[in-house]
Amino acid sequence: MTNKSARLNIRLPEKNLRELEAIRERAGLQSVSDVVRDAITAYLHDEESSWNSEKIKAIVPNALMEDVEMFVTSGDATDISQAVTLALAGWIEEKKRYYLEGKEAIRQKVGEAIEQGATRKGMARSAARMRVQ
């Protein structure tokens, strides 16, 4: 199976080219083209994973961020983005449960109040009949 490829010519400021060359040396790659290919592949992968997503920006206290990074490092999440997504999913489930259970509790209280009202009315009618007799 042959992978077709296409040539791409780009112009970069020399400063960027020097930085790419330094990355090539640190990464042990053969050419700057390899660095650019790797960068494009990583970019496309990141973009693909965000096609059905929203990007958010949040200010997080340093102590909390240190804990998040510790749990990511220990393998509880693959990266900070996944850790935040898991945390938000848990928070949303908790809120859904709270509101659903809260609505059920209100329905139950309203039902009890209606029953008590009906019982009181019944008792009032019985008392009125007893007075008449």
Secondary structure, 3 states (H helix, E strand, C coil): CCCCCCCCCCCCCHHHHHHHHHHHHHHCCCCHHHHHHHHHHHHHHHHHHCCCCCCCCCCCCHHHHHHHHHHHHCCCCCCHHHHHHHHHHHHHHHHHHHHHHHHHHHHHHHHHHHHHHHHHHHHHHHHHHHHHC
